[in-house]
Amino acid sequence: MAQRPDLTEPPTASVAALAAHADLGQWAGWTFVPYGGLRYRKWKDSRLYLYVGGVVISDTRAGSEITRNWADTRVLVYRRSVNGGLTDSSHTLIDGRGVGVSIGPGGRTFREGDKQLHGIAEVVQGPPFLYPGDWGDFIQDSITKTHLLPVLARIERGESVSFGAFTVDRQGVTGRKRTAAWTEIANHWTYDAKLYFNDVRKRSVGDSASTHDIANLNLFLSVVERLKRGAAQ
């Protein structure tokens, strides 16, 4: 992420204290503000502070400061485009208690089935921060770096790991109805916000799923790549 003057507002004293208490490590050097204009003025003083070990979300509309630690966070990403333009780019950060906070422009409605699938107790609508591609990539990359090796170790020990719409184990990846063995999967691809798996003949194997129903999407794809390569050796 490029260093820019409008992203370098330092954390306030209360945010720094909260980050230290939550063991988030050092401030990563980036702070994001909400979209401007009348539509978003209720969030105008809110901030998103990125830390090496997590984030602090200062939501002035709700009068709260929320932390999320990468070690105890899952992220669901919802993107929607209209006429080729991105209108929604919402990231829902879910903690270990099942409490989610959605940040970014637009948003997703979580129905009861969605909450059951992802173990969500409640979802709070947070501020619509600018540049969701930048801070969204930071969140996804940070969660992947934090969890990749521990998740692979769990799978190697014979455990199953859930990513919402998919569950992964040593044998393969299981959706709601079908399982695709690692030896079957040649590649994966997305179309219209859905993820598919193909074999070497480019035929569909296993289940497909909406990308917004795959928790920690980048981590999931990294795990798939590792285990697929391992099965091919």
C-alpha positions in Angstrom: 0.0 0.0 0.0 1.5 3.3 -1.0 2.2 5.8 1.7 0.0 8.9 1.2 -0.5 11.9 3.4 -4.3 11.4 3.7 -3.8 7.9 5.2 -1.3 8.8 7.9 -3.4 10.4 10.6 -1.9 8.9 13.9 -4.1 7.1 16.4 -5.6 9.1 19.2 -4.5 8.4 22.8 -7.7 6.4 23.5 -7.3 4.4 20.3 -3.6 3.7 21.1 -4.5 2.6 24.6 -7.3 0.3 23.3 -5.0 -1.2 20.7 -2.4 -1.9 23.4 -5.0 -3.6 25.7 -6.2 -5.7 22.7 -2.5 -6.7 21.9 -2.7 -5.4 18.4 1.0 -4.5 18.2 2.3 -1.5 16.3 0.2 0.9 14.2 0.8 -0.1 10.6 0.9 3.6 9.5 -2.5 3.8 7.8 -5.7 5.4 8.9 -8.9 5.6 6.8 -11.7 8.1 6.9 -15.3 7.6 5.7 -16.8 8.8 2.4 -17.9 12.4 2.4 -21.1 14.2 1.5 -24.5 14.5 3.2 -25.3 10.8 2.9 -22.3 9.9 5.1 -22.0 12.9 7.4 -23.2 10.9 10.5 -19.9 9.0 10.2 -17.6 12.0 9.2 -15.3 11.7 12.3 -15.1 7.9 12.3 -11.7 6.3 11.6 -10.3 2.9 10.7 -6.8 2.4 12.2 -4.8 -0.5 10.8 -2.4 -2.3 13.2 0.0 -5.2 12.6 -2.1 -7.4 14.8 -5.6 -6.1 14.0 -7.8 -3.0 13.6 -9.5 -0.4 15.7 -12.8 1.0 14.3 -13.8 4.4 15.8 -17.5 4.8 15.1 -18.5 8.2 16.1 -22.1 7.7 15.1 -22.5 4.8 17.6 -20.1 6.4 20.1 -17.9 3.3 20.2 -14.4 2.1 19.5 -14.3 -1.6 18.3 -11.2 -3.8 18.1 -10.6 -6.9 16.0 -7.5 -9.1 16.6 -6.4 -11.1 13.5 -5.9 -14.2 15.8 -9.6 -14.2 16.6 -11.2 -12.7 13.5 -13.0 -14.0 10.4 -13.9 -11.8 7.5 -16.7 -12.0 5.0 -16.5 -9.8 1.9 -19.5 -8.7 -0.1 -19.1 -6.9 -3.4 -21.8 -5.8 -5.8 -21.4 -4.0 -9.1 -23.9 -2.1 -11.2 -23.1 -1.4 -14.9 -19.5 -2.3 -14.3 -19.1 0.1 -11.3 -18.5 -1.2 -7.8 -21.4 0.0 -5.6 -21.0 -2.2 -2.5 -17.7 -3.4 -0.9 -18.6 -4.4 2.6 -16.2 -6.3 4.9 -17.8 -8.0 8.0 -15.3 -8.7 10.7 -16.6 -11.4 13.1 -14.9 -12.0 16.5 -14.8 -15.2 18.5 -18.1 -14.4 20.2 -19.9 -14.3 16.8 -20.3 -10.5 16.9 -19.8 -9.0 13.4 -19.1 -5.4 12.4 -19.6 -4.4 8.7 -17.4 -1.6 7.3 -17.2 -0.1 3.9 -19.7 1.3 1.4 -22.9 -0.5 0.8 -23.8 -3.6 2.9 -25.2 -7.0 3.1 -28.3 -8.2 4.9 -27.6 -11.2 7.0 -30.6 -13.5 7.1 -31.1 -16.2 9.8 -29.6 -18.9 7.5 -26.5 -16.7 6.9 -26.0 -16.2 10.6 -26.3 -20.0 11.3 -23.8 -20.8 8.5 -21.2 -18.4 9.9 -21.9 -18.6 13.6 -23.0 -15.0 13.8 -24.9 -13.8 16.9 -25.3 -10.2 15.7 -24.0 -7.8 13.1 -23.4 -4.0 13.7 -23.3 -1.7 10.7 -20.1 0.3 10.9 -18.7 3.3 8.9 -18.3 3.3 5.1 -14.6 3.9 4.9 -12.9 5.1 1.7 -10.5 2.9 -0.4 -12.0 -0.5 0.6 -9.7 -2.2 -1.9 -6.6 -1.0 0.1 -7.7 -1.7 3.6 -9.7 -4.8 2.5 -6.5 -6.3 1.0 -4.6 -5.5 4.2 -7.2 -7.3 6.3 -7.3 -10.3 4.0 -3.5 -10.5 3.8 -3.1 -10.1 7.5 -5.6 -12.8 8.4 -4.0 -15.2 5.9 -0.5 -14.6 7.3 -1.8 -15.1 10.8 -3.8 -18.3 10.2 -2.3 -20.2 7.2 0.3 -22.3 9.0 -1.9 -23.1 12.0 -4.8 -24.1 9.8 -2.5 -26.3 7.7 -1.2 -27.9 10.9 -4.7 -28.6 12.1 -5.6 -30.3 8.8 -2.4 -32.3 8.9 -3.4 -33.6 12.3 -6.7 -34.9 10.8 -9.0 -32.0 11.8 -11.7 -30.4 9.6 -11.6 -26.6 9.2 -14.7 -24.7 8.3 -14.7 -21.6 6.0 -18.5 -21.1 6.0 -19.7 -22.5 2.7 -16.8 -25.0 2.5 -15.1 -27.4 5.0 -11.6 -28.5 4.3 -9.8 -31.7 5.5 -7.0 -34.0 4.3 -9.3 -35.7 1.8 -10.7 -32.6 0.0 -13.1 -29.7 0.1 -16.8 -30.2 1.0 -19.7 -27.9 0.2 -23.3 -28.2 1.2 -23.9 -31.4 -0.8 -20.7 -32.7 -2.4 -17.0 -33.3 -1.8 -14.2 -32.8 -4.3 -11.1 -34.8 -3.5 -7.7 -33.0 -3.8 -6.7 -35.4 -6.5 -9.7 -34.4 -8.5 -9.2 -30.6 -8.4 -7.0 -29.1 -11.2 -8.0 -25.5 -10.7 -10.6 -23.1 -9.3 -12.3 -20.1 -10.9 -14.8 -17.4 -10.2 -17.7 -16.2 -12.2 -20.4 -13.7 -11.1 -19.1 -13.8 -7.5 -19.3 -17.6 -7.3 -16.3 -20.0 -6.8 -16.1 -23.2 -8.8 -13.7 -26.2 -9.0 -12.7 -28.0 -12.2 -10.8 -31.2 -13.0 -8.1 -31.6 -15.6 -10.8 -31.9 -18.3 -12.3 -28.6 -17.1 -15.4 -30.3 -15.8 -17.0 -29.1 -12.6 -16.2 -31.1 -9.5 -17.6 -30.7 -6.0 -19.9 -27.8 -5.0 -19.8 -24.2 -6.0 -20.5 -21.3 -3.6 -20.9 -17.6 -3.5 -17.6 -15.9 -2.6 -19.4 -13.8 0.1 -20.3 -17.0 1.9 -16.6 -18.1 2.2 -15.1 -16.9 5.4 -11.5 -15.7 5.1 -11.7 -16.1 1.3 -8.0 -15.4 0.7 -6.9 -17.8 3.4 -9.3 -20.5 2.0 -7.8 -20.1 -1.5 -4.2 -20.3 -0.1 -5.1 -23.5 1.8 -6.7 -25.0 -1.3 -3.6 -24.2 -3.4 -1.3 -25.8 -0.8 -3.3 -29.0 -0.4 -4.0 -29.3 -4.1 -0.3 -29.1 -4.9 0.5 -31.6 -2.2 -2.0 -34.1 -3.6 -0.4 -33.7 -7.1 3.1 -34.5 -5.9 
